[in-house]
Amino acid sequence: MIEARYLEIQGALAFVEIVTADPTTPGQRIVDIPTVLCIHTAGQSGVQWRRAAQGIADRGYRVIVPDLPGHGRSEPCSTGPITSLVDYADWLTTVLRLLDIEKPYVIGCSIGGKLTLELATRPEYPLAGAVAMAAETGPGRVKVAGLRRELEDVAGPARADRTYLGSLASVGRAVPAAQAHLIGLMHKREDPEVSSSDLIGWGSHDVRDRLAGLTCGLHLICGADDPWISVDAVRRAADEINELDGPRAQFTELAGYGHYPMEELPDFGSRADAWLRSLPAGTRTPEVVS
């Protein structure tokens, strides 16, 4: 079952899709179903999860798929495109609170993966578990100064073509050509100003000094063919987390896949279920919530 909602946040409407198995188990209450927040990539929207969300829901989860401000069907922030992932994380926490959701699982990809890391290191709102895909704990590998200059000329006619070709270059070699073509076509519908702003956030975000405050088990997922990240850096991050006194981390490298696992993997729902079920035990709950 798919339910669509608009929530008002800071004077703007936020679009959220809620996906559950159809039908649910007789007598089962919604509040008893584990909730998974799924976060899309830079410049895109929740449509990236259109197939994966149902696959996750069919395995016993309530899936929440928002469009970030200025993306998809969510209205833009009144102050313009957002360049701070911290601001996006604040907005996502507001979405969850408005939906009366506590301790969700979170799965995100690219800037969504970085937002997963951001949310997983916030003691005031602990998670049940986190799966961060295609994201490093340090700043993303882009030239922020160049992106800021690009904001002055984002409407060039070649931008859509660059997005299409860039998407093709970012999927893995195991993805069939027709599927890669569809991913590229879907991605080229983005707003270039929003995309560039998102990538500034990607290139500026850094949680390395907060990993000791991780609130839940974490699984770091990387496509071996992902040109946007260093797989070795993500593997090292998992090792560094496991040297700390807190929740544990796992690391998985996906051979033959790239930057968009939820769009590339034909069995993403079952894989996500396995990742969530295998999350390392341990949740850090703050003694004082301010």
N, C-alpha and C positions, 0 to 999 in steps of 0.2 A: 504494500500500500504506500502511495506517495501523497504526502500532504505538503502544500505550499503555504507559507506564512510571510507576512510583512510585519516587522517590528519597528517601532519608532525609536531611534537612537540619536540624541543630540539634534533633533529637528529634522532628521532625514530618515527615509524608509530603508530598512535593511531586509533583503530577501533571504529566506531560509527554506530549504527543502528538507523534509523529514521523511525518511524511508524506513519502513518496517516490513517484516515478512507478512505475506497475505495468503491465508489468514494466520493470525497469531494463535498460539496454543490456547484452547478453551480455558477460561478462568484466569489467564495470565494478565497481570496488570502492567501497564506501560512502565510504571516506576520500578518494576522488578526486572525489566529488560536492560542489560548493560548498554550504555550509550557510547557511541563512537563519533567524535567530531572529525570530519574530513576537510582538509584545507587545500585549496588549489594553488597553482603556480603563478608566477608574475604575469600580470596583464590578462590572465585568463579568468575563468569563473567556475562555479560549481558544475558546469556542464562537463568538465573533464572527468567527473565521477559518475556520469550518467549510467554506465554499465557496471562499474565496480561497486557503487553504493548498494544496488539491489543484491549483488552477489554477497556482500558483507551481511546485509540484513537477513538474507535467506539462511544464514548460519547462526541466527539467534541474537542479532544486535539491533538496536535502534540507531539509525545513522542520521547525523545532522550535517547538512552540506550548505554552508552559507556562501553567498557572493560577497567578497570583501567590498568596502565602500568604493563606489565608482566602477565596479566590475559587474558584468552581467546585468541583473535586474535590481541591484542595490543602487540607491541614489548616491551621488558623490558627497564627500564631506564639504561642508559650507566654506571651509578655508582652502579648498583646492585639493589636488592629488597629494596623497600621503607618501612621504619619503622615509618614514621611521617605522620599522617593524614593531617597535615597542608600542606605538600608537595602534597598530593593527591588533596586537595582542590584547590591549586594553579593550578594544571594540569587541573582540571575540569573547572575552570574559563577560562583557555586558550581555552579549547574545545568550550565553549559557545561563547567566543569572535570570534573565527575563523568561527563559524557558524552564526555570526551576531545576536546572541540572547541576548536580554536585558530583565531583570525582569521576568525570568521564575519561574514557580512553581518547587519545588524539592520534590521528595519522595525517601527516602532511608531506607535501613534496615540493622541493625547490624552496621558494620563499615560504611555502607552507611547511616544509621541513624545518626551516629556521624558526618559524613561528611555533612549531611543536617544541623545539628546544627552549624557546623563550617561555612558553607556558609551563614546561616541565621544571623550570627553575624558579617558579614563583611560589614561595611558601604560603602566601595568603590564600591560594586556591589550588590545593594539591590535586594531582591527577591519579587515576587508577593505573595508568600506564601510557607509554608514548612510543610511537614508531615514527622516526624521522627519516625520510627518504631524500636522497639527492641533496644533502646539505652538510656543510662543515660547521664545526663549532665556532670557528673564527670567521673573519670577514669573507664574503664571497669574492671570487676571482674576476672582478670587473674593474674598469677604470672609472671611478666615481666622478672625477673631474670631467671626463669626456661625456659622461651621461648627463651631467648638469648642462654642459654646452649643447648637447643634443636636444634638450628640452626647448631650446629656442627655435629648432627647426625639425619638428617631429612629423610634419604632415607631408613630407616628400612622397611622390608617387611610388618610389621604389621600396618604401618601408614595408608594405604588405608582402612584397616578393622576398625581401630579406627575412621576414619572420617565417615565411613558408620554408625557404631553403635552410634557415637556421634550425627549424624544427626537424626537418629531415636529417640534418647532420647530428641531431641530439638523440635520436632514437637508436636502439641497438641493432646489431646485424641480424639478430634472430627474428626481428619483426618483419612480416611479409610486406612487400612493396605497396600493396593496396591499402593496408592498414596504416603504414607510414604516411602515405599520401593523404588519407583521411585526417590523421593527426595534424598534418601541416595545414590542410584546408580549414580545420576548426580553429587552429591557433591564429591564423592570419586575420581573424575578425577582431582582434584586440584593439584597444585605444592606445596609440603610440605614446601619448603623454603619460597615461597611467602606467604603461609598461616600463617606460624609462624611470619613472618615479619609484616603481617597485624595485627595479634593479639597483637604484641608489640605496634603498633600504637593504637589499641583499649584500651590497658591497660594504655597508657600514656596520652591520650587525655582528656582535661578538659576545658569546656567553662563556668564553673560556675561563674567566675569573669567577664564574658563578656555578660551575659544575659540582662543587662541593655541596651546593644547596639543592641538588636534584631531589625532587619529591617522589619519584616513582621509578620502577624499572623502565629501561630504555632499550630499544632495538634500533640500531643504525643500519639503514639499507642503502646500498650503492649499486648502480648499474656499472658493470665493467667497461662499457662503451660510452659512459657519460663524459662529455668533454668539458662540463661546467665545474667539475670538482676534482679533487685529488682523492682517489680511493685510499691511498696509503695514509693520508691525513685523517680520514674518517676512521680507519682502522686504529690508528694511534690514539685517537680520541676515546674510543671504546676501552683501550688498554689503560689509558690515564684515569678514566672514571673508575675502573675496577681496582685501581690502587688507592682510591679514596675510601673513607669510612662512611658509606651510604649505600643507596640502592645501586644495583649492578647494571651493566650494559652488555648487550650482545651486538655482534657485527655480522652482516651477511652481504656478500658480493654476488650480484646476479650476472652470471656469464651470458653474454649475447644481448644484454639489454642496456638501455641508456638512461635518459634523464626523467622519463615519465612512466614509471612502473605501472601505475593504475590504468594507463592507456595502452601500454605495450603488452603486459602479461595477460594471456587469454584466461588464466585461472586465478586472477588477482583475488577474488573473494575468498577462495579456499586458502590461499597463501596468507592473506591478511589475518584470517581466523587463526591459522597456525602461529603466526608471529605474536598475536595478542595472547594466545593461550600459553605461549612459551616465555612470556616476559618474565625476567628475573623477579623473584619475590622481594618484597621490601618497599615500604612507603614511609617517607618521612613526613610527619605531621607537626606543624609548628606548635610550640607550647603557648605562644601568645600570638594572636592574629590581630594585627593593627590595621 
